[in-house]
Amino acid sequence: MSIERRNTERMTTRGSVRFELGGISHFGTMRNLSQAGCMIESPNLAAEIGERCEVTLLPGYSASGRVAWQLGEAVGISFLIPVPSALVSELAMDDWSMRSDKRRGAANG
């Protein structure tokens, strides 16, 4: 029997993110995101459960967390402070080209 420990909805993502783990900067693909945490895949990653992590979700916006689990190249990050639901929704948009157009328009407007 599997016990679901998540209490916030996960949204599927596929964007590249920069994150810092053990004082070392890494890049990976964020596969899902919720207000409480995220899953990132990154090759050749060695993480310790409980290790502090800083995930750059958007330029100028980072979320601090701890490693909750690691399975192969995937690592689960539990955020120390929930991220805003609007940010989760923005990063989970299905049409990534529209998202980049939206950001470009905001920067130009």
Order of alpha helices (4+ residues) and beta strands (2+ residues): beta-beta-beta-beta-beta-beta-beta-alpha-alpha
